[in-house]
Amino acid sequence: MNEEEQTEKKRFLRSRKGFLNPRIVRAITFYIITTCVILSVIVCILAIWDFARTDVFWRMIATFSVIAVGSALFAFVNNIFGFED
């Protein structure tokens, strides 16, 4: 890369900086959403095999959905209200 492209890339990365470090927020959000998806699949399998009642199934799915959507919204809002250098 030439010097002009590197300068442009640095300027772009600085302008996208969130209030908290976006890379860390994105990583934590990814792990939270991945955990919610895996746990939802496990609860679904337990409900299919009648190891969990259906009301437990729906409550767990709703809980995991709220947690996943909340963490994704937090990551989005973090990028909106970040500092621009």
C-alpha distance (Angstrom), angle and dihedral (degrees) to the residues before:
residue distance angle dihedral
M1 . . .
N2 3.73 . .
E3 3.79 124.9 .
E4 3.81 94.6 -99.4
E5 3.81 93.0 55.1
Q6 3.81 91.3 48.6
T7 3.81 91.2 51.0
E8 3.81 91.1 49.3
K9 3.80 91.2 48.6
K10 3.82 92.0 50.2
R11 3.81 91.1 49.0
F12 3.81 90.7 50.0
L13 3.80 92.9 49.3
R14 3.80 92.4 47.9
S15 3.80 93.0 50.5
R16 3.82 90.8 53.7
K17 3.80 95.2 54.0
G18 3.80 112.2 127.8
F19 3.78 130.2 -146.6
L20 3.80 87.6 -95.7
N21 3.79 121.7 30.1
P22 3.84 102.7 -70.6
R23 3.80 93.6 -151.3
I24 3.82 92.1 56.9
V25 3.82 93.3 42.4
R26 3.80 90.5 49.7
A27 3.81 91.8 49.4
I28 3.81 93.5 48.6
T29 3.80 90.9 46.1
F30 3.80 90.4 50.8
Y31 3.81 91.9 52.1
I32 3.81 92.8 46.4
I33 3.81 93.3 50.1
T34 3.81 92.0 44.2
T35 3.80 90.8 50.8
C36 3.81 90.8 49.2
V37 3.80 91.9 50.8
I38 3.81 93.2 48.4
L39 3.80 92.8 47.1
S40 3.81 90.7 47.2
V41 3.80 90.5 54.0
I42 3.81 90.7 49.4
V43 3.81 91.8 49.7
C44 3.82 90.2 48.0
I45 3.79 91.0 52.9
L46 3.81 91.0 48.1
A47 3.80 90.4 50.5
I48 3.79 91.9 48.8
W49 3.79 91.0 53.3
D50 3.84 92.1 44.2
F51 3.80 94.7 -115.0
A52 3.79 88.7 122.9
R53 3.78 128.6 37.7
T54 3.79 118.4 -114.8
D55 3.81 93.8 -113.1
V56 3.81 89.0 57.2
F57 3.79 88.4 48.9
W58 3.81 94.5 54.1
R59 3.81 93.6 43.2
M60 3.79 92.1 51.6
I61 3.81 92.8 46.9
A62 3.82 90.5 49.6
T63 3.81 91.7 47.3
F64 3.80 93.9 49.2
S65 3.81 90.8 46.2
V66 3.80 92.5 52.4
I67 3.81 92.0 47.9
A68 3.82 92.9 47.7
V69 3.81 94.7 46.9
G70 3.81 91.4 44.6
S71 3.78 93.3 53.0
A72 3.82 91.7 46.7
L73 3.80 90.6 50.6
F74 3.79 90.5 49.1
A75 3.80 90.7 54.0
F76 3.81 90.1 48.5
V77 3.81 94.0 48.6
N78 3.81 90.7 45.9
N79 3.80 89.4 60.7
I80 3.81 93.3 46.5
F81 3.81 96.5 52.0
G82 3.78 96.9 41.6
F83 3.77 126.6 124.4
E84 3.77 119.0 -96.4
D85 3.80 114.1 -145.3
